[in-house]
C-alpha cells in the first residue's frame, strides 16, 4: 500500500465516541424491536422488549452527555454498521438466530465502550463508558445463557412445557 492510500488511524475525539455510541444504541434498539415483531413466542418477545428498553435508555444517557458537552440537541450520527443496522431483518428468524446476532452485537458494543473508556482522560466520560461496557457485557452473558438453554432444551421458550423453568 502506498503512503498516499494508507489509512490514517487516529484516536476518536470524545464527540466522535458519543456519536458512534449513540448510533450503536439506535441500531441495537432497532434490532430488538424488529426481532420482537418477527417472533411469535411471547416469552422471547418479552425478553427482547426489555433489551430494547435498556438500549433506548442507554441512548438517552449518551444524548444527555452530548447535550451537556456541546449544548446541541442532536449528535451527528455516523453511518449504520453491524448486522443490526443494515436494512430490514430477514423474515422468519429462529430464536437461536436472533440470540446469536444479539450476542455478537452486545459483545461488540461492550468491547467498543471498554476500549474507549481506557483511552478517555475525562473521568466522568470514562465512568459512563465503563458503566455501559459492563451493562452490555451483562446483556451478552444473559443472552449466552438463553442460547445455551435453548440449545440444550429446544422447548426453552415454550409456554406449553411445564418442565421448563424460566427465571430470567
N, C-alpha and C positions, 0 to 999 in steps of 0.2 A: 504494500500500500504506500503510495507516495505521500510525502508530508502534506501536500495540498488537500488530499482526500482523507487524511487521518481524522477520525472523530475526536474532537476536543472534549475531554472529560473534566468537568469542574464540579465542585460541590454545589448542591442546590442551595438557593437562598431560603431563608425562613418562609417567605411568602410562597415560593415555589413548592416547598414541602406542604404547606397548608393547602395549596391548590390541588396537588396530587392526592393528598389525604382526603379532601372533600370529594374529589372525583371517585376515589376508591369506595367511599361510603355510599355515594349515589349509585354506583354500579352494584354494590352488594345489596342495597335496598331493592333495586330494580330486579336483580336476580331472584331474591327471596319472594318478592310479590308476584313475579311471573311464575315461579315454581309453585307457589300456593295455588294459582289458578289452574295449573296443569295436573295437579294431583287430586284424586277423588278421596283419598284417605284423610278423614278428619283429624286423626292424631298427628300425622305428618304435617298437615296443613296448619295445625295449631303451633307446632314447633317452628315452622317456617315463619309464621306470623310473629312470634316472639323475637326471632332473629331479625326480621325486617324492622321491628320496632326499635331494637337496640341499635341497628345500623343508622336509622333515622336520628336517634338521639346522639350518636357519635358525630353525625354531620352537623347537628345543631351546636355541639360543643366546639367543633372546628370553625364553624362560621362565626360564632361569638368571638373566638380568638382572632379571626381575621378582622372582624369589625373593630375590635379593641386595638389591633396593631395598625390599622390603616384608616379607620373612620369610614370605609366603604362598605356598603351593604352586601355586595356580591363579589366573590372571588372569581377571577378569570380562570376557568377550568381547562386543564389540558384535554386532549382528545381521549376518548374511552380506550381502555386497554384491558387485557384479560378476557377470559372466555365469557364472563357475565356481561360485558359491555359491547359485544359485537352483534347487534341485531336481535331479532326475536329468538327465543329459545326454541329448540326443536320440539315438535309435538310428542306427546306420549313418553316423556322421560320416566323411567322407572325410579322408584325411591333410591335404589343403590346408585344410580347415575346422578341424581340430584345431590345426594350426600357426598359423592366423590368430588364433584365440581365445587361444592361448598367448602369442603375441607381444604382443597387447593387454594381457593380464594382467601379463606381465613389465614392460612399459612403465609401466603404472600403478603397480606396486609400486616400481619404480626412482624414479619421479617423487615418490611419497609419501615414501620414505626420504630422498631428496635434499632435498626441501623441509623435512622435519622436522629433518634434520641441520643445515641452515643456521640454524634457529631455536634449536637446542639450546645452552644455556650450559654444560652439563656436557661436558667434553672426552672422557671415555670413552664417554658416550652418543652424542656427535657422531661419534666414530670408528666405533662399531658401526653407526650408521645409514648413514654414508658407505660403509662396507665392504659392507653389504647392498645399498645402491643400486648400487654397482659390480658386484656379483655378478649382480644382477637385470638390469642392462644387458648383461652378458656373455651371460646366457641369451637375452635379446631378440635380440642380434646373431647368436648361433648359430642360433636358430630362423628368423630372417630369411634366413640363408644356406641353410638347409634348404628353406625355402619357395621361394626363388629357384631353387635347383637342381631342385626338384620341378616348378616351372612350365616350366623350360627342358627338362627331361628327365622326362617322365611316369613312366618306369620307375625313377626315382631310388631308391626303396626296394625295388626288385626284387632278389631273390636269383638270378633266372634270367638277368639281363642282365650278361654278363661285362665289358661296356664301362664300366659304372658303377663308379667307384672311390669307396668310402666311407672317409673317413679320420677323421671326427669322431665 
